[in-house]
Amino acid sequence: MKAAGAAIDYRPDIDGLRALAVLAVVVYHYAPVRLPGGFVGVDIFFVISGYLITKVLISDFEAHAFSLLVFYKRRIHRIFPALILILALCLLVGWFLLFPTEYARLGKSVAGGAWFVENFVLWQEAGYFDTDAVLKPLLHLWSLAVEEQFYIFWPLILWFSIRRRWPLTRVVALTTLLSFLVNLLSLRLDATAAFYLLGSRAWELMAGAWLAARHHAAGTPGGSNVQACAGLLLIGVGVCCIRPWFGFPGYWALLPVLGSALLISAGPGAWINRHLLARKPMVWVGLISYPLYLWHWTLWSLITVVFDEFGNPLKRIVKVAALAAAFLLSWGTYVWLEKPIRRQPLGRTTWGLLFTVLLLGAAGLSVYLAQGLPGRGTNTATVKQYLASVTVSPLSGQCFGAALLRGERLAGRPFCEVGDVAAPRWVLAYGDSHARSLLPALDAYGKAAHVRVVFAALPGCLSLVDFAYTSQPAGDACARLGPVLADKAWTQKASAVVLIDSWINYVGSVAAVVPEARFRQALGATLDAYQARGIPVVLLEDNPHQRMGLLGTLRFGTVTDRKINASAVSLAEHRASQAGANQLLEALVAGRPLASVLSLDDALCRGGVCPWVRAGRFLYFDSSHLSVEGARQVYPTLARRLDEILR
């Protein structure tokens, strides 16, 4: 009888496939422009995990050697050692260097990572592709949470199917199909949930599980070059062509999932598997792939959070150094921590690892509940004064996106009303998260001018009538919101429409994600539709974007307005960075008498500088979103333009 967890035949080519997966993720995180679809390396990991674990489980079940307790103990020995290092490092660095808000957020992620619910934590926050993602050192633990949640249920499902003598490949295929359908449905209802939650990701692990069941029944193939070539091609297309704003996972995830399955199915004898994946350098990277996955992102994120001051040339040097450090630390973790612990018997060491992870999770939760332990040395009286001004409008909770993202209000009232809510005259204002930043200015204008302001905003959502670009997490809600709001403006005769977006995130910059011709057509059609109904439209140019994270301006040394503003973006830099988008806006309003562009430069920039702070108060909530004080600075400029239109 085989012992529980006996080793299956080792395949070096699968370690090589692990190397492909982790290298894709690393390149995406460190240089996303170079490999825009590299994040699909996680999907490759899911397939490999489902294949290897299921193969062991089936062998154990058939040998009557399976023990659920032993299975989880093996998982602890595999997963916990490197995880403990990462969680402990985060808590330690945070204690000495992070401000209370940062440390509280990190504490919540430590608890989520330790207790394998980080995917749920991130589901409730902004998405994986959000601009602030780099400020989340444990962002990548969502995939670990999905895996471990899967292995709560999967051994029991397998055990029950084998016990009932059901045809295993059919059971696995049916379960895979159901999860794939959940993935497609979730993408329409809640794109963030589709990305992070087990229900829409299980099919990827199940694809590997189905392959394991098939190989168990028919044997591992000796080598199929056709399958290997097709698999590598699918993965290559995925990592090169998939973009963060594509609906993912959805159908797009089939590229890395099927590609990985084909490479595994091709067998160790296929030429690509034998001569590329099984080469020693690839196998070496594959062996350290798990600690490398953990180290590479946490290191870079912590460096970015703490030392956000360095400029672009230095940033590249630091990135290279961080990457080299990640490889060295991963190798050391594998050799001196993981391998010795895996050789330990499943007993005291196991319980020690479990206790340590639970303790770290409790410590993280305590930091979160204690609001980041504000009594630490990072939180001086001067810093507290500045941080008190880093606020967003309390109206944001009512007016920004949360219910819309889940489709709860789109059929009814997908907006909020601010200003003089009883006034008969009304203005429509909508856009992305930069529109949310201006809620205080819109509210103040409505109250002063006795105008009702109908407002709606979704993250990453262009304010156009018949067009939707959206990154995670807005999903399908963005496509539905524009027509609903436009119809309200047309049928209930809005006095004016204000469109507020971070235009350079979509068009006219190196980070643009919408083809210029498509943007011109969509915005032109939007302006024409409003003009045909006699409704004036104001296009707000975006506010300046600062060059670094806000908290980086406060972290070291004596804090003053002058010191903080020394790192502020200049007016020339701001205008140069937004020139492409702003020129498009000006070109599109030309010849449309009811459309106009409004610049905020005079409100937010003086003396050639667009400052972070004025009179001890931050104008920004982060590097690109205005705070309540920033919105107040914009108010006079916005009020003058709306008065000209409405009088």
PyMOL commands that set and color helices and strands:
alter all, ss='L'
color gray80, all
select helices_A, chain A and resi 12-30+38-62+68-97+100-114+118-123+133-135+141-163+168-189+191-196+198-200+202-218+225-241+254-266+271-277+280-287+289-306+312-342+348-369+381-387+396-399+402-405+433-437+439-449+476-491+503-505+516-532+551-553+561-565+571-589+601-604+628-646
alter helices_A, ss='H'
color red, helices_A
select strands_A, chain A and resi 416-419+426-431+452-457+496-500+537-540+569-570+595-598+609-610+613-614+617-618
alter strands_A, ss='S'
color yellow, strands_A
deselect
rebuild
show_as cartoon
